[in-house]
């Protein structure tokens, strides 16, 4: 009988201890842990492409774009999520020049690149397909992004004759112009993506002007637009 009482006492103590652990769980912390699963980071690599007939600011296909974005997803329905994203982006426009080079009048450079650094914020509508969920399954996205210019640069590279007088024995000269005043402060983009399990193909189209009139460039006549389309690969983690 004593053995039975001892066993029952031990079982009761174990049960009480388990209940105490459950009662002491912080429900708010559990909720925060679940909500943290909706916070994402995205890394993008793509290319800036020119559409339509080439002009004096046509870009080479290797004009790259790199983006890092943080995103918060809100899911009001199983098949739909609303995303708030914010990040930074670097765009490199490699200019394919001709005799009417509008940024270096009457001179064809060996290499000429326009660099643009922007901060970005936007909204994304994500539609979950098949397996409904934020982490897994296929999805389609459409959205819009606003960007603000952080800084901009024009980089020019030319090979020179090292033995020529005044070249100081150099074979190449690099010139960088900073804080370009003919770049608009704000830009706006329409975006889209299709993906599965964190890997996606994306595209964005600039619906605003990149350039503005500036008296020291092209006699105060606005430059033609350059490479409005950006497409590439995105990884979400």
N, C-alpha and C positions, 0 to 999 in steps of 0.2 A: 504493500500500500504506500509505503514511504517513497518507493521508487517512482510510482505513478504520480504522486504529488510533486516530486522533484522535476519530472519530465514536463508536467503541465505548467509548472512555474517557469521553466526555461522557455517553453513555447510562448507563454504569455509575455515574457520579457522581450523576446525577439519580435513579437508582433507589435508591441508598444514602441519599440525602437524604430521599426520600419515606418510606423505611422508618424512618428516624430520627424523623420527625414522628409516624408512627403509633405507634411504640414509646413515645414520650414523652407520649402522650395520657393524661390523668388519668381513669381509668375511674371513680373515685369521684365526680369532678365531674360526669361524664356521667350517672351514676346519680342524683345529687342534682338535676340539671336535669330529668330525667324525673319524679322524685318531686314537684318543685315544681309540675308541671302538675296535680297532684292537690289543691293548695291553692286554695281558692275564697273569694271574698267575695260576700255577698248583701245586697241592699238591698230592703226590703219597704215597701209602702204599702197600708194596708187600713182596714177599718172595724169597730168594735165594735158588735155587734148583740144586741138583747134577744130572747129566745125565750119563748114562752108568753104568758100573759095579762099585760097591762101592770100595773105597780104604781107606787107612789110613787117608785121609783127607776128607772123606765123611761128609756131613753136615746134621743136623737135619732139618725136614720140617719147623720148627718154626724159621729159620734164617731170620730175618726181614730186610727190606730195607725201608728207609724213604727219600723222595726227595721233595725239594721245588724249583720250576723253574719259571722264568719269560719268556714270549715269545712275540715276535712281529710278527704279521701275515701280509703278503703282498699278495694281491689277484689280479693277473693279468687276471683272468678269473672267471666267475661265479661258475664254478665247481671245481676250483683249488686254493689253497692257499699255499704259501711258508712261513714256520715259522723258525725264528731264536730264539733258546732257550738258556738259560744260568741259572745256578743254582748250588746248593750244594746237596750232597747226603751222607747219612750214611748207611753203610752196616754192618750187624752183621752176621758172619758165626759161627754158633754153631757146633763145631767139634764133630762128632760121632766117638770116638776113638776105636782103637783096640790095639792088643799087639805090633804093629809096629808103634806106635805113632811117627811120624817123627819130631814133634816139641817139644816133651818131651820124649826123648829116654829112654826106659826101665822104664817108669812110666806112669800109667794111672791115670789121674786126675779126680776128681769128675765132674768138669765142666771146659771146655776150650773154649774160644771164641776169634775170630779174628775180630777186629773192624777196619773199613776203612772209612776215611773221604775224600771226593773228591770234587773238583770244576769241573763243566761240561759246555761244550758248544757244540751245535749241530745244524743240519738243519733237518727240517721236511717237507715232502710233504703231504699235506692234500687234499684229494679228497672228495668233497661234494656230497652227494647222495640225490636224490629227491629234497627237498626244498633247493635251493642253497642259501647259506649265511654263514657268519662266526659265528654268534651267535647261530643260530638254525639249527636243522636238523641233520640227520645222516652223519657220515663221516668215512673214512678209512685213516690211516696214515702209512707211511713208512719213515725211516730216518736213520741218523747216528749220533753218539755222541762221542766226545773225552773227556776224564777225566784226571785230574792231581791230584796226591796224595797230600793232605794237611797234613795229619798225619795218623798214624796207631798205633794200640795197640794190644797186646796179653794179655788177662785177664784169669788168672787161679785161680780156687777156690777149696779148699780141706777142708773137715771136719777133725778135729783132736781130740785127746783125751785131754780134758781139765785138767785132773789130771796128765797127763804125765809130767815128768820133762822137763823144758825148754819151755813149751807151755804157761806159764804165765796165766793159767786158761782159755785160749781161746778155743772155740769150732770150730772155722773156721779160716782159713788163706787165704787171698786174695793177689795175686801177679799180678802186672801190668807191662808189658814190653812196652816201648814206642819207637816211631820212628824206626820201624822195617826195617832193611836194606835189607831184602830179598823180599820186595814188590817193584814191578816196579813203576817208577815215572809216567808213562803214560799208560792209557788203552783206548781201542776203542770198541765201541758197535754198533750193528745193532739193530734198534728199530722198533716197530710196535704197532698200537693201532686201536681199533674200538669203536665208541661211538656215543652218541646222546645227544644234548642239554647240553654239558658240563660234562657229566659223561661217562667214558670210561674204557674199559679193555685194559691193556697195557702189552707188553712183550719186553724184551731186552736181547740180547745175546752177551756175551763178546767174541770178536773174536781175542783178543790179550792175552798174558800171564799175569797172576796176579803176579806170582813169578819169581824171577831171582836167579841165582847161588850166593851163599854167603858162604865163607869159614867156617864160624862158624856154619852153618846149614847143616846137612846131608853130611858132608865131601865134600862140594862144588859141590854137585850134585843137580840139579834143582828139586824142589818139584813137585809132581803131581798137576795138576790144581784142583781148588775147585769151585763148584757151579757156572757154567757159565751162567745159565738161571735165569732171574728175572722176575716174573709175578705178577700182582696185579691190584688194582683199582686206578683210577685217577680222581680227581675232578678239573674242570677248572672254574675259576671265574674272 
